[in-house]
Amino acid sequence: MNSPAFGARFAIPSRKGPQLRLQAATGIHKGDRQYQQDQVAVMVHPHHARCLLAVVADGMGGKSGGRKAADQVLLTAQQLFERFAPDSEDPVELLRQICSEAHLMIKLTAISAEEEPHSTLALFIVLPDLRCYWLHTGDSRIYWVNDGQFKQRTFDQSYVQRLVDEGQLSEADAQSHPQSNLLTACLGTQQEPTPVVTEIGPLRAGDALMVCSDGLWHYFSNRELATVLSGLTPREAAELLINKARQRSQGGGDNLSLAIVRLVEGD
């Protein structure tokens, strides 16, 4: 049975006040592909409950190579995040280290397995003081919305995005371009990744963040995502977006995964 899987819902009180909470949920679906090569997680720090990390990895490289690459991204992220000290260490350095070490481990996996595994990487960290940083390489995206309004997103490291940046292609045409899956950077290639790091926040009530693979964002506009992420709980939003993406893919959908974190008021 090819059905979506959703992560456990949870809420974390924020240090900013007793009436602010972080809610989170994840979702993943194989789509219409034979193999699942996406991986997704929301990790709560083992010693700082108000600190969390959300990660999506979209693996590439055959039936097992892509999944191995995505698995290595999550394993690396978990190991480094658990050792991270939010009160004294640099969160940007943590994100860059996750990217660098995951890239190296995927390359080592390729040597031992005689495969060519690669993976995108998109992740964000929310700190106890509600500062937020994100990093990405490839075409998995991170979105930031507030109270129904789209605020910011990552821009793909891809051939099609380069055409858009150069003014040769519109954003609308990019959605259906036949070479939309050609990446200019990712993890596991001979070329070193060139990740982009962004600081946002501090977050406030009504803010929502989503990290997702291209199998999901391909089917939605910025306005649609802002409406859904702001109007529903993370679990409800994950279910709706996956179901709607499956409908719109019309039997040709890729693996899709997402993690949603939202800051809300209330007990």
C-alpha positions in Angstrom: 0.0 0.0 0.0 1.4 3.4 -1.1 0.1 5.7 1.6 1.6 8.8 3.4 3.3 8.5 6.7 3.1 11.3 9.2 5.4 12.0 12.2 4.1 12.5 15.7 2.7 15.9 16.5 4.3 17.8 19.4 4.4 21.2 21.0 7.3 22.9 22.9 6.8 25.9 25.2 8.9 28.8 24.1 11.2 30.8 26.3 9.7 34.0 25.0 6.6 33.5 27.2 4.2 30.9 28.6 1.7 31.6 25.8 4.0 30.8 22.9 4.5 27.2 21.6 6.3 25.6 18.8 4.2 23.0 17.0 5.8 20.5 14.5 4.8 17.7 12.2 6.4 15.7 9.3 4.9 13.9 6.3 6.4 11.6 3.6 5.0 9.7 0.6 6.6 7.5 -2.1 4.5 9.2 -4.8 4.3 7.2 -8.0 8.0 6.1 -7.8 9.0 2.5 -7.2 11.4 3.4 -4.4 11.4 6.0 -1.6 14.5 8.1 -1.6 13.4 11.0 0.5 14.1 11.3 4.2 12.7 13.9 6.6 12.9 14.6 10.3 12.2 17.1 13.0 14.7 16.7 15.9 14.4 18.1 19.4 17.7 18.8 21.1 18.3 16.2 23.9 19.3 18.8 26.4 17.5 21.9 25.2 13.8 21.2 24.6 13.3 24.6 23.1 15.8 24.0 20.3 14.9 22.0 17.2 16.2 21.1 13.8 14.1 20.2 10.7 15.8 18.4 7.8 14.8 17.1 4.3 17.1 15.1 2.1 16.0 14.1 -1.5 18.3 11.3 -2.5 19.4 10.4 -6.1 21.3 7.5 -7.5 19.3 4.4 -8.3 17.0 2.2 -6.3 19.4 2.1 -3.2 22.0 4.8 -3.8 19.6 7.7 -3.3 18.2 6.3 -0.1 21.6 5.6 1.3 22.6 9.2 0.6 19.4 10.6 2.3 19.9 8.3 5.2 23.5 9.5 5.6 22.3 13.1 5.7 19.9 12.5 8.5 22.4 10.4 10.5 25.0 13.1 10.2 22.5 15.8 11.1 21.4 13.9 14.2 24.9 13.2 15.5 26.1 16.8 15.1 22.9 18.3 16.4 22.9 16.2 19.6 26.4 17.5 20.4 25.6 21.2 19.6 25.5 23.6 22.5 22.8 26.2 21.6 23.9 28.7 24.4 27.5 28.9 23.3 28.1 27.6 19.8 27.5 29.1 16.4 24.4 27.7 14.7 25.6 28.7 11.2 28.8 26.7 11.8 26.6 23.7 12.8 24.6 23.9 9.6 27.7 24.2 7.5 29.4 21.3 9.3 26.3 19.1 8.7 26.5 19.9 5.0 30.2 19.3 4.8 30.3 16.0 6.7 27.2 14.6 5.0 28.8 15.4 1.6 32.0 13.6 2.6 30.2 10.5 4.0 28.1 10.2 0.9 31.2 10.3 -1.3 32.7 7.6 0.9 29.6 5.5 0.6 29.9 5.8 -3.2 33.4 4.4 -3.1 32.5 1.4 -1.0 29.2 0.6 -2.7 30.3 1.3 -6.3 27.2 3.5 -6.8 26.7 7.2 -7.4 24.6 8.4 -4.5 23.7 12.1 -4.3 21.3 14.1 -2.2 19.8 17.6 -1.8 19.9 19.1 1.7 17.5 21.7 3.2 17.4 22.2 7.0 16.6 24.9 9.5 17.3 25.4 13.2 15.2 27.2 15.7 17.1 28.4 18.8 15.7 28.9 22.3 15.5 32.6 21.8 13.5 32.0 18.5 16.3 33.0 16.2 16.2 30.8 13.1 18.8 29.9 10.5 18.5 27.8 7.4 20.8 26.2 4.9 20.1 24.5 1.6 21.9 23.0 -1.5 20.0 21.5 -4.4 16.3 22.0 -5.1 14.7 21.1 -1.8 13.1 24.3 -0.4 12.4 26.1 2.8 9.4 28.5 3.1 8.7 31.1 5.7 5.2 32.5 6.1 3.3 34.6 8.7 -0.4 35.0 9.2 -1.3 34.0 5.7 1.4 36.1 4.0 4.4 34.6 2.1 7.6 36.2 3.4 10.6 34.3 2.0 11.9 31.1 0.5 15.1 29.5 -0.7 16.0 29.6 -4.4 17.0 26.4 -6.0 20.6 25.5 -7.1 19.4 24.3 -10.5 19.8 24.9 -14.2 16.2 26.2 -14.5 16.7 28.6 -11.6 19.8 30.0 -13.3 17.7 30.7 -16.4 15.2 32.5 -14.2 17.9 34.5 -12.6 19.3 35.5 -16.0 15.9 36.6 -17.2 15.6 33.9 -19.8 12.7 32.1 -18.2 9.7 33.1 -16.1 8.9 31.6 -12.7 5.7 30.2 -14.3 7.5 28.5 -17.2 10.2 27.1 -14.8 7.5 24.9 -13.2 7.0 22.9 -16.4 10.5 23.1 -17.9 11.7 19.7 -19.1 15.1 20.1 -17.4 13.8 21.3 -14.1 15.5 18.3 -12.3 19.0 19.3 -13.4 20.9 20.5 -10.3 24.0 22.8 -10.2 24.9 21.8 -6.7 24.1 19.0 -4.2 25.8 16.6 -1.9 28.0 13.6 -3.0 29.3 15.0 -6.3 32.9 15.6 -7.2 32.3 19.3 -6.9 32.2 20.7 -3.4 28.7 21.9 -2.4 28.0 25.6 -2.3 25.3 25.9 0.4 23.4 29.1 1.0 22.8 30.1 4.7 20.2 32.6 5.7 19.2 34.1 9.1 15.6 35.0 9.8 13.6 36.0 12.8 13.5 36.2 15.7 10.3 34.2 15.0 7.0 35.5 16.4 3.5 34.2 16.8 1.9 33.3 13.5 5.2 32.3 11.8 5.4 29.0 10.1 8.3 27.3 8.4 8.2 24.4 6.0 11.1 22.4 4.5 10.2 20.1 1.6 11.4 18.2 -1.4 10.6 19.2 -5.0 8.0 16.4 -5.2 5.8 18.6 -3.0 6.6 22.3 -3.8 6.3 21.7 -7.5 2.5 21.7 -7.3 1.9 24.8 -5.2 2.2 28.6 -5.5 3.6 30.7 -2.8 0.2 32.1 -2.0 -1.4 28.6 -1.6 1.4 27.5 0.7 1.1 30.6 2.8 -2.6 30.1 3.2 -2.3 26.5 4.2 0.7 26.8 6.6 -0.9 29.8 8.4 -4.4 28.5 8.6 -3.9 24.9 9.8 -2.0 23.0 12.4 1.3 21.5 11.1 -0.3 18.0 11.1 -3.4 19.2 9.2 -1.3 21.2 6.7 1.0 18.2 6.1 -2.0 15.9 5.3 -3.7 18.5 3.1 -0.5 19.3 1.1 0.5 15.7 0.5 -3.1 14.7 -0.6 -3.4 17.7 -2.9 0.1 17.1 -4.4 -0.9 13.5 -5.1 -4.1 14.7 -6.9 -2.3 17.3 -9.0 0.5 14.9 -10.0 -2.1 12.8 -11.9 -0.2 9.5 -11.5 3.3 11.0 -12.3 4.4 12.2 -8.9 7.9 12.0 -7.4 8.7 11.1 -3.8 7.6 13.9 -1.6 8.4 14.9 2.0 7.9 17.9 4.3 8.4 19.1 7.8 6.4 22.0 9.2 7.1 24.1 12.3 4.7 26.8 13.5 4.8 29.3 16.4 1.4 29.8 18.0 -0.1 31.5 21.0 -2.2 29.6 23.6 -1.8 27.0 26.3 
